[in-house]
């Protein structure tokens, strides 16, 4: 190689190294964000993924091993994104690939408009039908169960707790599902339970798990089929209500538990914000909250003579984060 070619190659090599380092940092940040959204400790993820905690720590620090970089090089040489190269199942239809490429070019506002157009065109439930299928989302301790029971009674609809449906269908508790099979099995059971509820009921009020929003496919079905309400509360209120639910184990490090909760809430906020409406329950009575919910949903109170428009311990330091 002549001296000029060598001089040109060195900056190009440095640029490639910097670009690879930046890619690994983004990958690590994404893994950490997704793990945090799901409320999983690094130890829990390592156990379920059957990898070492050290490997996960390196990955999240932007120090992923060489095989990741090599796979990326192969995908770029072929001219496809890594996600398509490692896609599970059969080869996606060409129209699906082209549609993905088109959607990636759209701005966030245009992408939201495109989704609305697709839902309206391809047999999404009418807005009126969705308002009789009310889904409450948000962190554990926000008041979903209390609010859901009251709203269902007012509207003459069944109240459903999705976690209980999962337990009935599986014949075991959520804790046993997590301990024995991990999040992947729980997410699949959660989606199947939601699909079953949608098949059996034209109208309902349903309280979902705090982490249901972390599974994109299930979140999409929920948003398309139900009128979703993000039931919000201040972090301190979430913690107080979790204690009131009976989690009275000795708290050795309350500051860490609160940090965990705030971190999970912050990472999930963009997902919860996809709901049709948000309802802040802090500092208000259950009666005030249900009246506000009915106002947001715009479905009349079915009770005789009602006027819904005018009605106004300790927690574990580890927070059982996978179920928040």
Buried (B, 14 or more C-beta within 10 A) or exposed (E): EEEEEEEEEEEEEEEEEEEBEEBBBEBBEEBBEEBBBBBBBBEBBBEBBEEEBEBBBBBBEBEBEEEBBEEBEEBEEEEEBBEBEEEEEEEEEEEEBEBEEEEEEEEEEEEEEBBEEEBEEEEBBEEEBBBBBBBBBBBBBBBBBBBBBBBBBBBEBEBBBBBEBBBEEBEBEBEEBBEEBBBEBBBEBBBBBBEEBBEEBEBBBBBBBBBBBBBEEBBEBBBBBBBBBBBBBBBEBBBBBBBEEEBEBEBEEEEEBBBBBBBBBEBBEEBBEBBBBBBBBBEBEEEEBBBBBBBBBEBEBEEEEEEBEEBEEBBBBBBBBBBB
